[in-house]
Amino acid sequence: MATGRLYFDYNATAPLLAEAQAAMVDAMALPGNPSSVHAEGRKSRAVITGAREAVARLCGVPAAQTVFCSGATEAANHVLTPDFRMGRSPVRVSRLFVSAVEHPAILEGGRFAPDQITVLPVDDDGRLDLAALSDALAAHDQASGQAMLGLQLANNETGVIQPVREAAGIVKAHHGLVVVDAVQGAGRLPLSLEALGADFMILSGHKIGGPKGIGALVSAGEILMPAPLLRGGGQEKGHRGGTENLVCIAGFGAAAEAAREALADVDRVAELRDRLESGIKELAHDVILHGSTVERLANTCFFSLPDLKAETAQIAFDMEDVAVSAGAACSSGKIGTSHVLLAMGADADLGAIRVSLGRDHTREDIDRFLLAFNAINTRRMARKGAPVAA
């Protein structure tokens, strides 16, 4: 059996792909500024153009509708704003609706004031309450401005897939805008702005095997756009000022190509996740699997063990050479309650462990994880003075 550490935290950051690293190394050798018109500048611009086309293909849109930025958080702060332009005409968005289980980058509301944000409830599985959305939109004063919905395609902790298309239909019936956080869905679900009925989509490079510090805001068209968050030299058609991060953009483009190919491995990854969950249920009859009764990302398992805090379990797994998360990585280093579990009505005091797989994992890796789980669970049961599952 193979030795060494096991990495099961792909939802936090996927390991850098070899093809992304190679693209970045090649880009490092290019001296030209992408905005320069000489040959060196044009070579750098060609790299950005190719990467933009790759990211656009991942989302099913023309390349011109992709704006590079420093990551998904910047993209969220860019698009979550009351100030839009339809060509040269201002468009006012007066209220932002978000689900209670959104990533903090969405939940914080970007450039909306706190009193302009409405948090909508979810059901026990963590899926947006569509009736609550419909009621909230019906009560919205359209004379004050348009409404906007910010909704994740899949939850970063549970992996639960949201009813984005259905929610978008409700929002469109009230003449609103839809922003989809597709950070966790990229490479794990087919992406199509048109099929989802959304106006904007947010992506992150490091979630799909690209480098950290790069992301994109993808739009359904080029006419209706948010007011720039960063103003400067007119880069990205004036939507995002500042010299482009050529090296990271190159890596993002390569990772986007790989993400489209990764969709072919989704069923195999789901089989590995199911093997893992079957194993932990056999070893710990009282384990709680969150969101397991509804459609989830194929790579994600989110579970709690009674009488064992998630932070304690995470440290125990680390000592067994297994890297997992105690909730979302954006909360690393903080001892706090999962807002996702709270919104689902689950017991949030203990927290939960997130295991997230990649396409390179094997059955042997799952079996090694279960050995570590068994050791941790055996110690848990011994402290309780309870028998261990056979």
N, C-alpha and C positions, 0 to 999 in steps of 0.2 A: 504494500500500500504506500502511496506517495506520502512524503512528509513535507513539513513547512507550513506556513500560515495559510489559512483559508480566508478569502475576502468575499463576504456576502453583504456588501453595502453599495450596490450599484445604483440605488436610487439617490444616494448622496453624491457619489461621483463614480462614473465608470472609468476603469483604467484606460490610460491613453492608448489608442490603437496604433499599431506599427505604421499603418498608412498615413495616419494623421501626423505622427512624429516625423516621418519622412518628408511630408509636404511642408512642415514647419522648418525643417533643416534647410530644405531647398530655398524657402522664402527668406531665410536669414541671410543668404548669400546675395540677395538682390539689394543694391545700394540706392535705387531710385525711389523718390517720393511718388506715390501713386497719382498725385495731382500734377506732376511735371509732364511736359509735352515731349521731352527728349526720349531717346530709345530706352534709357534705363527706367525712366518713369513709366513708359508704356508697358514694359515687362512686369513691373509691379502691379499696374492697373489690370493687366491680363489675368494675374493670379486672383485678384479680387473678383473680377468678372466671372471667372470659372467657378469660384466658391459660391458666389451669389446664385448662379444657375443651379448648382447642386442643392443648396438649401431650398431654393424655390421648388425644385422638382420634388423634394421631400414633402412639401406642403401642397403641391398641385396648383401652383400659381406661376404667372410670368415672373421672370427674374427682377423686373423693374419694381415689383411690389415687395421687395425684401430690403429692410434697412438694418445694417449691422450696428451693434452697440456693445457695451462692455459686459453684458450678461442679461439674464432674465429679469433681475430686479430693476435694472435701468430701463429695460423695455416696458415693464409694468408702470414705472413712474412716468415714462414717456406717454403711454397711451391712456392711462387713467387720469384724465384731466378734464375740467369743464370746458376747456377752450379748444375748439376744432376749427378747421377751415374747409370750406367747400370751394375749391379754387381760391379765389381772393375774398370770398364772403365768409364772415364769421358764423360759426354754428355753436350754439350754447347747449351744453349738457349739464343739467341741474341736479341730477341725482344718480348715485352709483349704488347698485344692488350687488351684494356678494353673498355667497353661501358661508355658513358658519365654520366650514371645514377647509376653507381656502388656505393656501400658503400665505405666510405673513406678507409677502411682497404684494399680494392682491388684497388681503384682509385689511391692511393699513390704508388702502385707498389712494395711494399715489398722491396726486396734487389736489384731490378733493378735500375740502374741510371736513372735520369729523361730523358736523351736523348735516352734511350732504350724503352720508353713507348709511345705508340700511343693510343690516345683516339678517339674512333669511335662514330659517331653520332647515334642518335635514332630518331624515327618518333614522330609525335605529341602525340602519346599514350605512348611514353617512351619505345618502343620496339627497339631492336638493328636493325640497317640498315644492312641487310644481303648483299646487293650489295656492300656497302662500305667495309664490312669485306672481301668479295671476292676480291675486287680490291686491298685492302691493302695487303692481303696475296700474291696476284699475283706479287706485286711489291717488296715483301720481298726477300732479298738476302739469300737464303738458304745456300750458302757457308759459311756465317758468323755464322751460327748456326740455330737451330730450332726456330720456332715461338711458342708462347703460347697465348691462349685466356683465360682471366679471366672474367667470366660472372655469374651474379646472376641468380638463378632459379626464384626468384620473388623479386620485388623491395620492400625495407623496408618501403618506404613512400606511394607509390601508390598501392602496392599489385599486380601490373601488372606482369604477367608471361611472361618470356622471351622465345624465340624460341631456346631453348638450343640444342635440338636434330638436328635441321636444321643447326645451327651454327657449331656444332661439326662436322657434315658431311663435311662442307666446310673446316674446319681446318684440318681434317684428310686427305682430298684430297691433302693438301699441306704439309703433314707429320708433322703437329704440335701437340701440347699438349693442352688439355682443362682442366681448373680448374673451377668447379662449386661452387659458394657460395650458399649453400642450407640452410643457417641459418633461413630464413623466411619460407622456404618451408617445413621444417621438421614438421611432425604432421598435416600438412594442405594439402600436396600433397604426393602421393606415391613416394618414392625415390628408384631409381635404377641406379647405375653408368652405368651398361651395357645398359639399355634402353636409357639413355641420350647420350651414346657414349662418356662419359667423362673419363678422366684419374684420376682426384682427386676431392674430395668433402670436403667442409668445413662445420662443424657443431658447434653449441653453446648450452651449457647446459641450460642456463637460459631462452632461448627463448621457451623451451618446458616444462617448469615447473620444471626444475632441478635447482641446485644452480648456483650462479654467480661464475666466475673464473675457469670454466672448459669448454673444447671444444675438438674437434677431427679433425684430418686430415685423411680422408679415401682414400685409393688408389685402383686402379683397379687391381694391382698386387703387388708383393713384390720385383721385380727385379729393375725396374726403380723408383728411389726415389730421392728427393732433398737432397742436402748436409745439414747436421744438422744445425739448427739455434742455439741450445743449446747443447754444448758438455759437457760430464761429466763422470758419472760412468757407462755408457752403458745401462741405462734403456730404455725401449721401443725399444728393439733390436738395441740400438745405435742411434735411430732416434731422441731421445729427452732426454737429460741428466737431472738428478735430481731425487730425491726420489719422487715417484708418490704421488699425492694428493688423498690419499685413501678415505677420507670422501666425497669429491666432486665427485670423480669418482663413488662411490657407488650411490650417488644421481642422477648423470647423467644416470647411467644404468637403474635405476627405472623409470626415466622420459622418457627414450627412449622406454621402454616397453609400457608406457602409451600413447606415441605419436603414436605408431602403432594402438592402439585401438581408438585413437581420430579420425582417418580417417572415422570411421563409423558415426561421427556426423557432417561431413562437410556440408551436404545438409541442416541440421537444422540450422547451424550457418549462412549459406548463406541466408536462409529465414529471419533470424533476421536482417542481414545486409541490405537486400532489404527493409524490413519494415522500418528500420531507414532512408534509403535514400528516400523512398517514402514520409515519414513524413517530412523530411527537405525540400523537393521540394514543398510540399504543403504549408509549412509555409513561405518559402522564394523562390519566383519564380525566383529570380536572382542568386540563389546558383549555383556554378560551381563545378561539380563532375569530378575530374581528373582521366583519365584512365578507365572510366566506360563503354566505348564502346568496350573494348577488354577483353579477359579472365584475371581474377584477382583472388587473394586469396579470399576465401569465407568470410574471417573475416575482411577485410580491406575496409574502406571508407576514401577518401582523398578529402576534399572539401575546397573551398574558398568562402568567402562572400565579395562582393564588398564593399569598404569603411570601412572595418574592418580588421585591421592587425591581423595576426595569433597569435602573442604574446599577444595582447590585448584580443582576443577571448579565448585563453587558460587560462588566468588569470580569465576571466569572468566565464568560465566553472568551474574552481577550486572553485570559490566563491559560485557556485551553487552545490558544493559537487560532481563534476564530473571530473575525471582525464582523460585528453586526451593529445595528443602531438601536438606541433606546428612544424611538420616535424619530423626528426629522433632524437632519444634520445641522440645520440652521439654528437649532437650540442646543448644540453641543456645548458642554461646559456649564450649562444652566440646569439647576435642579428645579423643575417646575412641572405643572400638570399639563398633559396633552390637551390642547383645545379641541382636537379632533375627537378624542374619546369623550370629552365633556359634551360636545355637540351631539354625539350619538347616544347619549344617555347611558354610557358604559361607566363602570367603576374606574375612574381615572386616577385614583390615589396610587395604585401600584404602577401605572404606566403600562407600556407594552414593548416588546422586542420586535423590531422589523428586520426580516431577512429578505434581501433582494438579490436576485440571481442575474447572471449574464449568460450570453450564448456559449461561452467557453467552459461553463461548469459541466461536470460529469456526474454519473451515478456514484462513482467512488467518492466524489466531494460530498455528496449528500450523506452517504454512509458515514463519512468522517464527522460530519456535522452532528449526526444522530448519536455517535459515540460521545461527543462532547456534551450534547444535551442530556444524555443519560447520566453522565457523571454529575452534572449540575443538579439534575432533578433528584438523583439519589441522595445527595447531601441535603437538599431541601426537605425531602420526606423524612430523613433521619432526624432533622431538627424538630419536625412535627411529631416524631415518634410513630409515623404511619408506615404501613407496608408499601413497598415499591411495586409498581405494576410489573407483572411477569412478562 
